[in-house]
Amino acid sequence: MNTRTIIITLILMLLSGCAAPVATIDYYDVDTATLRKIKPIETIDATARDSGKFKELGSLSGFHCRRAQGMGSYGDDKEIAQQTAIDQIRLRAAKKNASHITTPQCVVNESMDLMNNCWASIRCTSSALRLNDD
């Protein structure tokens, strides 16, 4: 392979990564029963999680992507965007029949997120938990 072919291949690979859709849940695609499960899901801290009262159902993540051009920084909208990412976590927890989630840990990326095709992004992680049946 010549250098030109390698460069073109790399550029195409990068561009395809930028256009990849972000895995989010659309509220319109969620059935009413699942949406009703979201509200009672409580958030607990690590101490409560480690008390032995809960069964861990797996890790969860939520994502918010700012795609509007020229709006790289979240500014005053950061709390709303972060809540959107946390709502994605709650939806995923409801789909696992969780009763609780651990306190979400969020990372804000104020610069361009080329991997997700965003001007800025917020990714939150948590764990889904269910009360033990003791």
Secondary structure as the mmCIF struct_conf table of DSSP 4:
data_model
#
loop_
_struct_conf.conf_type_id
_struct_conf.id
_struct_conf.beg_label_comp_id
_struct_conf.beg_label_asym_id
_struct_conf.beg_label_seq_id
_struct_conf.end_label_comp_id
_struct_conf.end_label_asym_id
_struct_conf.end_label_seq_id
HELX_RH_AL_P HELX_RH_AL_P1 THR A 3 CYS A 18
TURN_TY1_P TURN_TY1_P1 ALA A 19 ALA A 19
HELX_LH_PP_P HELX_LH_PP_P1 ALA A 20 VAL A 22
HELX_RH_3T_P HELX_RH_3T_P1 TYR A 27 ASP A 29
BEND BEND1 VAL A 30 VAL A 30
HELX_RH_AL_P HELX_RH_AL_P2 THR A 32 ILE A 38
TURN_TY1_P TURN_TY1_P2 LYS A 39 PRO A 40
HELX_LH_PP_P HELX_LH_PP_P2 ILE A 41 ILE A 41
STRN STRN1 GLU A 42 ILE A 44
HELX_RH_AL_P HELX_RH_AL_P3 ALA A 46 ARG A 49
TURN_TY1_P TURN_TY1_P3 ASP A 50 SER A 51
BEND BEND2 GLY A 52 LYS A 53
STRN STRN2 PHE A 54 ARG A 66
BEND BEND3 ALA A 68 ALA A 68
TURN_TY1_P TURN_TY1_P4 GLN A 69 GLY A 70
BEND BEND4 SER A 73 SER A 73
HELX_RH_3T_P HELX_RH_3T_P2 GLY A 75 ASP A 77
HELX_RH_AL_P HELX_RH_AL_P4 LYS A 78 LYS A 95
TURN_TY1_P TURN_TY1_P5 LYS A 96 ASN A 97
BEND BEND5 SER A 99 SER A 99
STRN STRN3 HIS A 100 THR A 102
HELX_LH_PP_P HELX_LH_PP_P3 THR A 103 PRO A 104
STRN STRN4 GLN A 105 ASN A 109
BEND BEND6 SER A 111 SER A 111
STRN STRN5 ASP A 113 ASP A 113
HELX_RH_3T_P HELX_RH_3T_P3 LEU A 114 ASN A 116
TURN_TY1_P TURN_TY1_P6 ASN A 117 ASN A 117
STRN STRN6 CYS A 118 CYS A 118
BEND BEND7 TRP A 119 TRP A 119
STRN STRN7 ALA A 120 LEU A 131
#
